């Protein structure tokens, strides 16, 4: 057992292409309802955009050699997955359901720039 006492995540960072902040805001802020957080002045010149929920922070950072994360992904745990799926499907975002992980309902979507995201609900 580790002598370090782990507390949890502060944030997850995903890469985005330059000048994609506005379409990312549409996805994360307008569709998912996450709150945008002002970046510290010392980091603001790098581009990107940050968001938060009651449980976590998500940082979107500009990568000049951007390639969407198609396999690696963050997984977000929610209390009720069905309403979230409906929120995402309403503007036409494809929801890919997966039943291969026992004890969870889950699905995958791609964000505004193609990064893979997983949303999960415990069932057991």
Secondary structure, DSSP 4 states (H G I P E B T S, - for coil): --SS-----SEEEEEE-TT-HHHHHIIIIIIS-PEEEPPPHHHHTT--EEEE-SS-EEEEEE-TT----SS--EEEE-S-HHHHHHHHHHTT---EEE--STTEEEEEEE-TTS-EEEEEEE--
